[in-house]
Amino acid sequence: MAAPTSVIGPEGQRITRDTLPPANTKRWVIRRKAEVVAAVRGGLLTLEEACERYILTVEEFQSWQRAIEQHGLPGLRTTRLQEYRPGTLRDPAIRSF
């Protein structure tokens, strides 16, 4: 079976290989991470192709995938990552100095 020529992205848009984030992407915003995850899930790219193209480890890609599965797109926010990691939720009333 041939790989699809497009998949539906996180915002409902059609993603093709040409519309994926550039291979030299350095700034990984939520939308770009989600597009790469959608491309792999939909068969547009293999996991190996995605990791090679974007210089990602399998673990890094899988962490994006888990974040989406468990928390949706907000789970991909790097500034909020701690809030979603098990055992790292803190009571906001307790401050550490």
C-alpha positions as CSV (number, residue, x, y, z in Angstrom):
1,M,0.0,0.0,0.0
2,A,1.4,3.4,-1.0
3,A,2.0,6.2,1.5
4,P,-0.7,8.9,1.5
5,T,0.1,12.2,-0.2
6,S,-1.6,14.2,2.5
7,V,-3.0,13.9,6.0
8,I,-5.2,16.1,8.2
9,G,-3.2,18.3,10.6
10,P,-3.9,19.3,14.1
11,E,-6.0,22.4,13.0
12,G,-7.9,20.5,10.4
13,Q,-5.7,21.6,7.5
14,R,-4.3,19.3,4.9
15,I,-0.6,18.5,5.4
16,T,1.7,17.3,2.6
17,R,5.4,16.6,2.6
18,D,5.8,20.1,1.0
19,T,3.9,21.8,3.8
20,L,5.6,20.1,6.7
21,P,8.0,22.2,8.8
22,P,11.4,22.7,7.1
23,A,14.1,20.1,7.9
24,N,16.2,22.8,9.5
25,T,13.5,23.9,12.0
26,K,15.1,25.0,15.2
27,R,12.1,26.6,17.0
28,W,9.6,23.9,17.8
29,V,6.2,25.6,18.5
30,I,3.2,23.5,19.3
31,R,1.8,23.6,15.8
32,R,5.0,22.3,14.2
33,K,5.4,19.5,16.7
34,A,1.7,18.5,16.2
35,E,2.1,18.5,12.4
36,V,5.1,16.2,12.6
37,V,3.2,13.8,14.9
38,A,0.1,13.9,12.6
39,A,2.4,13.2,9.6
40,V,3.8,10.1,11.3
41,R,0.5,8.9,12.6
42,G,-1.1,9.3,9.2
43,G,1.7,7.5,7.3
44,L,3.0,10.6,5.5
45,L,6.4,10.1,7.1
46,T,7.8,7.0,9.0
47,L,9.1,7.5,12.5
48,E,12.6,7.0,11.2
49,E,12.1,9.6,8.4
50,A,10.8,12.1,10.9
51,C,13.7,11.6,13.3
52,E,16.2,11.8,10.6
53,R,14.7,14.8,8.9
54,Y,14.3,16.8,12.1
55,I,17.3,15.4,14.0
56,L,15.0,14.1,16.8
57,T,15.5,11.1,19.0
58,V,12.8,8.4,19.0
59,E,12.3,9.3,22.7
60,E,11.8,13.0,21.9
61,F,9.2,12.2,19.2
62,Q,7.4,9.8,21.4
63,S,7.3,12.4,24.2
64,W,5.5,14.7,21.8
65,Q,3.1,11.9,20.9
66,R,2.4,11.0,24.5
67,A,1.8,14.7,25.4
68,I,-0.8,15.0,22.7
69,E,-2.5,11.8,23.7
70,Q,-2.6,12.6,27.4
71,H,-3.1,16.4,27.3
72,G,-3.9,17.5,23.8
73,L,-2.0,20.3,22.1
74,P,-1.4,22.2,25.3
75,G,0.7,19.3,26.5
76,L,3.3,20.3,23.8
77,R,4.0,23.6,25.5
78,T,7.6,23.4,26.7
79,T,6.9,26.1,29.3
80,R,4.1,23.9,30.7
81,L,5.9,20.6,30.4
82,Q,6.5,20.3,34.2
83,E,2.8,20.7,34.9
84,Y,2.1,17.5,32.9
85,R,5.0,15.3,34.1
86,P,4.0,12.8,36.8
87,G,5.1,13.7,40.3
88,T,5.9,17.4,39.4
89,L,2.5,19.0,40.2
90,R,2.9,21.4,43.0
91,D,0.6,23.3,45.2
92,P,0.8,26.9,43.9
93,A,0.3,28.2,47.5
94,I,3.6,26.6,48.5
95,R,6.6,28.6,47.3
96,S,10.2,27.3,47.4
97,F,12.9,29.8,47.8
